[in-house]
């Protein structure tokens, strides 16, 4: 496969993962509002079930040694990634919604791309490329317009909401930066599978100790279908897609591309929940789309020198310092 094809697939994987997260977020909102499912219970179930299914499938296809290696050799790193990354990013986002509203939580969480850009710039002591800055600004402003409609009076920025929202953004930045070495050493699927299972089990133990139920006792069939949707389309598919792409895309690219998530959630709300968006909200959506497309074009440009030269899997060192 040509380098441009590989990069094109990785861009598509990140965007598709973000779109699936956006759709599952709409499903989760319906579970909270209509079926009285708790955020903690939903996170514990989606992570534990998804991790178990992925590990079982990997064991049957690749054998026990393949899935055992990361747990045996990098247990501490896996636990850090599972708890501080995968678990915290999901749980704090839902807690931020509970402490405020979805608009406030989304706006705070998508400070993560800016955090990644600043971190990479400080670490490499190199200013980010102008296209990266432009794409970041487009997605940040677009997200702000999309979730607020240009009116910030609807934001519920309480101290608790601010705390959970910023923790969610930090966790999103962390799990985009931290697992790169794990992913390159063991592959995306074993790392994601163990991360989901360990994080889900940690939350399960906490919920069980507190005596809180995971799901309502009389959850009806439509509610169970939404839970299944969140597990399969909101966890099993998007996490491997996004984290697998980090093998070849920089965290800066990946986090900016993931801004497709709030756009997908808005479109899903229009189609499924019959929500009407204002012109400013549509403008925000267009800004996110423009930023994502600009980053996608940057990735394509980044891969061109490899096509003309060697067939290695990483961008040239001179370019990598500017991502």
Secondary structure, DSSP 8 states (H G I E B T S, - for coil): --HHHHHHHHHHHHHHHHHHHHHHHHHHHHHHHHH---HHHHHHHHHHHHHHHHHHHHHHHH-HHHHHHHHHH-HHHHHHIIIIIIIHHHHHHHHHHHHS-HHHHHHHHTTHHHHHHHHHHHHHT----HHHHHHHHHHHHHHHHHHHTT-GGG----HHHHHHHHHHHHHHHHHHHTTHHHHHHH-HHHHHHHHHHHHHHHHHHHHHHHT--SS-TT--HHHHHHHHHHHIIIIITHHHHHHHHTTTS-HHHHHHHTTHHHHHHHHHHHHHS-----HHHHHHHHHHHHHHHHHHHHHHHHHHHHHHS---SS--HHHHTT-
